[in-house]
Amino acid sequence: MLFDEYCVNTINDVQNNEVEIDTVTQIYHENELSKFEELLEYRFLNPLYLIRAFTHPSHELCATIGSNLELAFIGDPVLDELLLRDCEHRGFSNEQFEKCRRSILNNEHLGILAIRYGFDKYRLVRPGAVMCKKSNADLFEAVIGAVYLDAGKNMQVALEVSAKFLKPSKKEFLKSINLK
């Protein structure tokens, strides 16, 4: 399945979800997701995207609204595209882009960012479930995927939201290869 088809299927899945708006509102408020939106500096038009981004496959809500894995699958290439645009703008070679991508968008690093910025505090997960680096990276990617879809597949909005989280890492990488 192509990326665009996958996005359309996920959008349809969210829009056709039979979870009542009262339930979505309750989950949103109980988990104080407005605080997370403040951190993102982005307000979701459809909060079900945000709730789904935080729903780990182990949580009981997964059966009703789906898990964050589909959104992580979308967020991964969105992050690649955003980084590629930045690297092209800077005149990076393919080799420099690949080094930058491996440095910044690897699971370990994205997982660290998810923890550093507190994404994990909002995760909906089965009590006692153990989270690994990969599930933290999925969480970060899922949030970016959720923003991308909620914003109507607007790459610029996804760029603006992700920039504040990725900028320090990019700066560090550029220093390491003597670029600014």
Secondary structure, DSSP 8 states (H G I E B T S, - for coil): --HHHHHHHHHHHHHT----HHHHHHHHHHTTHHHHHHHHT---SSHHHHHHHHB-TTSTTHHHH--THHHHHHHHHHHHHHHHHHHHHTT--HHHHHHHHHHHSSHHHHHHHHHHTTGGGG-B--TT----HHHHHHHHHHHHHHHHHHTTS-HHHHHHHHHHHHHHHHHHHHHHTT--
